[in-house]
Amino acid sequence: MKKYSLVKTFILYSLITFILIGAVLSFVISNHIKNDYHQNLYGAAQIAVDSINESILVESDFDNNIDNAKQMLLEENINRSLSLYMPQSYTMFNNKKKIVLTNRQSSETITANDLSGVDMILESKVTYYISKAYSINDVINTRVFNLYVPIKYKENIAGVLMLQIPEVVIKSHVDMLLKEIILTMSGGLLVLFLLLIRILYSASKTLRNQNNELINQKAEIETAYKQLSDSYRNTISALSNAVDARDAYTAGHSERVTKISLLIGENLGLSADEMKKLEYAALFHDIGKIGIPDHILLKNSKLTDEEFAIIQKHPEMGVNILKSIEFLDDILPIIMHHHERYIGNGYPDKLSGERIPLCSKIISVADTYDAMTSNRPYRKKLQHEVAVDEILRNKQVQFDARIVDAFLVIEKLLNDDNKRGE
């Protein structure tokens, strides 16, 4: 899907918004202008009616047809008062709906629709009434609307004046005003739109520059973090090697355990964060042996129960050594429990099953395998196949079955490495 820049997106949505606003405003303003026009038309018609009442007609004139002299005066008065609205015809009814005066052609009949407006005035439902536009000649499609105004004498309705006004008059008036308003609004909106585009363009440019700076800073931070991480890794590896170096037989043990643990972790699909914890914990799993006396750690014969009890303290010693290093907090439980056994008879807390941290169970398998396939002062190393069989034999006893299954997937790689190292 095509992506648009911030400026282009703003232009598109702003244009759509302006068009919608313009359409709504045009509709509202058009109706408002029509209503104003109707009000003005009514006002002009009322002036004509007041003039008629005062100087031309009396109430009794509505009982019969109005004579020719008064008819001429009425027509002159109406045309003069309403010349702006160009009435096409006028008809005057008395309060019995009888026509007392009209300038309509004889062929033009009074319809039920015409009389409906008369009824509304006579029944005092409205002060004046304007009908909907309708066609009076289908051939030339002339559309008109009717205006009905009451003719009163002392608050009594003596009759109704109906004026027939061409729709084109109001339409041309509305169109002219609407055009002027739309042009004015469009000009204003265009200026506003251009100003907003300018502001947005400047803001967008600033954001792009800031974004580029953030990208550069992010790259610098990532480089610095990698360097720091590498530094941590090298420091941890150095400390781990220092522990292994106390005994020539265990030199490189922590590095090998780490390699095996990571292979198992990868096969299990651990996340990047979990793999990092596993790596650090494997490198430091024997750090506590720094606190074990040499005569016990380097003894080339079987340990006594008391000596083994001291050896069993090395996970707790390791945690005590590392607990002041904040970034290693997450690996402390892993180090503490890497000698627990699946059935719960390990040390230091005799945890079992799922209570043992997953990474601890991984390190337990890796540690055991490397210990069995490495030479010791008191025995020679075991063959790879023998070590694998021993781990398989202790599945669901010392080791978690899921970890053993993952180990079996990668054990051929370990055998190849062992052969290359011989």
N, C-alpha and C positions, 0 to 999 in steps of 0.2 A: 504494500500500500504506500502510495506516494506521501511523503511528509513535507509539510510546508513550514517555512521559517516563521518566526514570531511575527514579523512585520506583515508578511503575506496573509497569515491567518487573521491578524487584526484587521487588515484591509477588507478581507472577504466578509468577516462577520459584521464589521462596521457598515459595509455597503448594504448587506442584507437588512441590518437593523434600521438604517436610514430609509431604505425603501419601504419597510413595514410602517415605520413612524410616519413617513410621508403619506402613505395610503390611508392610514387611520386618521391623521390630521386633515387630509383632504375631505374625507367623509364627514368628520365632525364639523369642520369649518363650513363645508357646503350646506349642511343642514342648518347651521347657525345663521348663515347668510339668508337662506330661504325663510327661516323664522323671522328674522329682522325685516325682510322684504314684506312678508305678510303683515307684520305689525304696522309697518309704514303705510302699506296699502289700506289697511283698516282705518288708520288714523286719517288718511286723506279722504276716504269714503265717509267717515264720520263727520268730517268738516263739511263735506258736500251736503250730507243729510241735515246737519244743524242749520246750514244756510237755507236749505229748502224749507225747513220748518219755520224759520224766522221770517222769511220774506216772500215766499211763493205760495205754499200750501197751508191750508187749515185742516183740522181733523175731519171736517165734513166732506172734504174733497175725496176721501177714500170710500165714500158710499157709492159714488158713481164714476163714470169715466171722466178724466180730467180734460178740460177744454183745450183747444189748440194753442191759445195764447200762453197759458201756463205750461203747456207741454214744451213750447219753444224755449221758455225761460229755464225749465228744468234741464232740458238737453244741453243748453248753453252752460248752465251751472255745473253739471256733471262733467262735461268735456273739459271745462276750464280747471276744475279741481283735480281731475284725475288724468290730465293730459300725459303726464309722465308714464302712466301705466297702460295707456292706449286701450281702453275698454272696447271690446268688439260689439257688445250690445248691453243694454240694461233693461230690466223689467221690474215694475213696481206692483206688488200685491197688497191687497188690504188684508185685514186680520181674518177674513173668511177665505183666504187663498184665491180670491178673484183678481185677475189682472186689471189694474186700473190705468196702467201706462206701460208701453214697451216700444222699442225701436227695432225689434226683430222683424225679419221678413215674414210674410204670412205663411211661407212654406215651413218655417221653423216652429215646430210644435214644442210645447212644454212637456217634459217627460216626468216620470215618477221620481227619477233621481233629482231633477230640479226641485220638485216639491218637497223632497225629504229634507233639504236644507231649510226651506221655509218653515216646515213643521218644527224643526229644532229651535228656530228663533221664536216662533209663536208660543211654543211650550216653555220658553225661558230656560231651556237647557244650557244655552251658551250665550255669551254677550255678542259674539259674531261667529261665523262659520265659513271655512274655506274647504271646498270639495277637492277630491283628487282629480288630477288632470284626465281628460277624456277627449276622444275624437268626435268632431261634429260633422266631418266630411271625409269619408273614406277615400275619396278620389285624390284630394290634395293633402290628405292626412293632417288637417289642422287640429291641433290639440289645444284645449282651453281648460280653465278651472273657474269655478263660480265662487264669488264672494257674496255673503249674505249679511246685511246690516239692518238692525231694527230701526223703524221710524217711530219715535215716541212723542206723545203729548202728555205731559204731567204724569210720567212713569207708566202710562198706558200705551201698549203697543198698538198703533193704528195700522201699521203695515210693515212690509219688508222690501228693501231694495236689493235686487239680485244683479250683480255685475258679472259679465262674462269677460275674463281677461285672458289674452293669448299666452300660452305657456312659454313661447319663445321670448317674451319680454323678460320674465323672471330668469329664464335659462341664460339669456345673453348677459343679464346683469350679474348673475351668480358666476358664470364662466369668466367674465372680465375681472371681477374681484378675486376669484379663486386663482386665476392666472397670476395676478399681481402678488398675492400672498405667497403662492408657491414659489414664484421667482425670488421673492425676498427671503423666504425661508431656505430655499435651496442655496442661495448665495451665502447666507449665514452658516448653514450646515457645512457647506463646502469649505468655508474659511476655518470653521471649527475642526472639520475633518483633517484638513491640511496641517493645522497646528498640532492636532493629536498625533498625526503620522510623524511629524517632525520630532515631537517629544518622544514618541515610542522608538523612532529610529535611533535617537541619541541614547535612550535607555538601553535599547538592544545592543548598540555598539559597546556601551559600558559593560553590559552583562557578558558579552562575548569576550571582552578583555579580561574581565574578572574570572570568567570560566577558564580562559587560557592560563591565567595565573594560578588558579586552583589546580588545573591539570599538572602544571609544572611543579607546584608545591607537593601535589600528591605523589608525583614521580620521585621527587627528592625525599619525601617521607618514606616511601616504599624502599628506596635505595638505602636510606639510613636504617630503616627497620631491618632490612636484610643483613646489613653489616653488623647491626647489634645482635641479631639472631645468630649469625655466624660466629660472632664473638662469644655469645653464650654457649653455643654448641662446642666451640673449641675449648672453652674453659671447662665445660662439663667433661668433655672427652679427656682433657689433661688430668683432671682430678680422678676420673675413673681409671685411667692408666696408672696413676700414682698408686691407687689401691692395689691394682693387679701386679704392679712391679715389686710388691713386697715378697711375692712368691714367684719364682721363675716358672713354676708349673702352671700358674694361672694367668700368665702374661697374655693380654689380648682377650681374656675371657669376656669382659663386659662388652667389648666391641662385637664379638661373635654373637653373644646373647641378643644384643641390639639388632643385629642383622637378621637373625632368625625370627625374632619377635615381630619385626616390621614385615617380613614375608608372610607370616601368619595373619597379622593385622590386615594386610592388603587383601589377602584371600577372603577374609571375613567381611571386607567392604567397610572398614572403619572410615570415619570422616577425617578430613585433614587435621582438625583440632585433636581428635582422639589419637591419630597417628603421631602427632607431635608430643603429646603426653606420654605415649607408649615409648617413644624414642628416648626421652629424657629419663623416664623411670627405669628403663632397661640399662642405660649407661650408669645410673646411680644405684642400682639395686643392691650392690654390695658395698656401698660407701661406708656403711656402719662397721665393716671389718677393720677400719682404721683403729677402732677402739679395742680390738681383740689382741691380746698379748701374742708375741711372736712364737713363744714356746707352745702355744695352743694352735695358732693359725698355721704354723709351718711344721707341726708334728708329723712324722712319717710312719706313725703307727696308729692303731685304733684309739679314738678318744675315750676318756672315762666319762661316766655320766655327768660328773661335775663340769668337765671341760666342754661337753656337748651343750650343757645348759648355758654356758657362757657364749658359745657360738650362736645359740638360738636368740641371743639378745641383739644380734647385729642389725635386724630390721628396725628395731626400736632405736638403736644407737644412730642409725642412718637418718631416721626422721628427726631426731634431736639435733643432729648436725645441720640438716637442711632447713629446719622450720623457720629460721630467721631470714631466709631468702624468699622474698614475697612472690616472685614469679614462678617459684617451684611449689607453691601451696597445693596445686591440684594433683601433683604426683605423689604427695606424702602417703595417702592411703594405699596407693598401688605398691609403693616400696614396703610399707608396713606389712602387707598381707601376701607377698609373693611366695611365701613358704606355707601358706594354708593348703589343706588337702580337701578334695571335693567332698569326702565323706565326713569331714569335720574333725580329724585328729592331727591337724597340722599345728603350726605355731605362727604368731604368738597368741592369737585369740580363739583358736579352734573354730573358725568360721567354716560354714559348709555351703555347698550348692551356689545359689544365686546371690547369697550374701557376700561372696568373695568378689571383689571388683574384677571386671572382665579383663582389664590389662594385666592385673596380677596373675590371673589364670594363664594368660598367654606367656608371660615371663617365666612362670613356673615350668611350663613344657620346654621352653627354649633353654632355660638354665639347666634343667635336668639332662637334656640331650647333650649340651656342650660339656657338662661335667663328665658324663659317661664316655664321650668320645675324645677326652683329653687325658694325657698321662698324669698320674699322681705319684707322690713319693711312695705310697703304700700299694699301688697297683698300676698295671699298664692300661692304656685306653681300650675300650671295647670297640668292636667293629660296628660299622654303621647299622647293619642289619640287626645286630643284637640289640643295639640301643633303641631302634625303632620298635622291635618286638616288645622290649621292656615297657616302653611308653604305651603301646597298644594294650599290653596286659594290665596296665593300671588305669585304663579308661574307665571312667565313672567310679574310680576308687581314689586315686590321687589327683587325676586330671578330669576336667570337664570334657564330655564326649565331643562337643562342638569344636573345641580347640584341637583335640586329637585328630578329628576328621580334617580340619584345615591343615594341620601339620603333615598329615599323610599326603596331601596334595603337593606340598612343596619339598618333601623329604628327599626326592631324587636330586633336586638342585643342591642340597646339602651334601649328598653323597659325592656328586661331581666335584664340589669344592674341596671336599676332604681328599679326594684322589689327586687333585691338582696340587694340594699342599704337601703331599707325601714325597 
